[in-house]
Amino acid sequence: MLRLRGLAVYCLRSVASGYRMGIVVSRRMGCAVERNKFKRRVRNLFGSIVTLLPNPCDILVVAKHPSVVQMQFADLKKNLEDGFYKLAE
């Protein structure tokens, strides 16, 4: 498990031959529009950031704080990139 600013990222080695990702956002994080916007952003970033990982794995991204749902796209990208660099080590 990796804790980032407002997020928790879990990574598990995959038996399958590809990368899979799940996103968990609680109702407490905001209205449906905000939650879905956050999930769309994370899915968009996943395609470009996943190449940083050496082995196929299953990744679970959990929103832990309401501020992360309203985070700017550039800040979210930087936050996830930093986390994926740490996972790659």
N, C-alpha and C positions, 0 to 999 in steps of 0.2 A: 504494500500500500504506500502511496505517495501522497502527501498533503501539499496542496498548493493554496494560493490565496483564494479562499472561498470554495475550493474544490477538493475532492478526494479522487485519486485515480488508482484503480486496481488493475494489475496486469497478471495474467496467467498464461503460461505456455500453452499453445494450442496443439491439439492432435491433428487438426485439419490443416490443409495446405495454404491457408490464407489468414488474413486479419479480420477480426470481427469486433464490433464496438456496440456497447449499450450505454444509454444515457438515462439517468434517473434524476427527475426534478419533482420535488414534492409540491403539493398544492399551496403550501405555506410560502413558497417562493414568489408567488405573484399570480396574476390572472392567466388564463389559458393562452392569450395572445403573447404575453411575455415569455411564458415557459416554452411555447412552440418556437418562438424566435430564437431563444437560447439554443434549443436542440438543433435547429437548422444551421446556426452558426457553427456549432461544434461538429456537426456532420460535414460541413463544408471544409473546415480546417483539418479534419481527420485524414482526408485524402492526401493532402500535401505533407502532413507531419508524420504520417505512419512510415514513411521511407526512412526515418531516422532510426527505427528499431531494427536490430539485426535479425531476429527470428520471428516467425509468425506467432501471434499471441492473441488472446481475447482481452479486450480492454473494457473496463466499466468506468464511466465518468459520473460522479455523484456531486450534485450541487449541494453545498453545505450551508451557504449563507445567501440571503436574499439579494445582497449587493452584486453577486456574481451574475445574476440574471440580467441586470441592467448595465453591466459592464460594456464599455465600447469594444468594437470588433478588434481594433489593434491591440488593446490591453488583453483581451481574451486570447488572442493569437500568441502574444508574448508569454503569457502565463502557461499556456499549453505547451508551447515549444520548449520552455525551460523544463517543464515536467518530463517531456519525452526525452530530452537530452539526459536527464538524470536516470530515467528508466533504461536508456541504452548503455549506461556505464556498467 
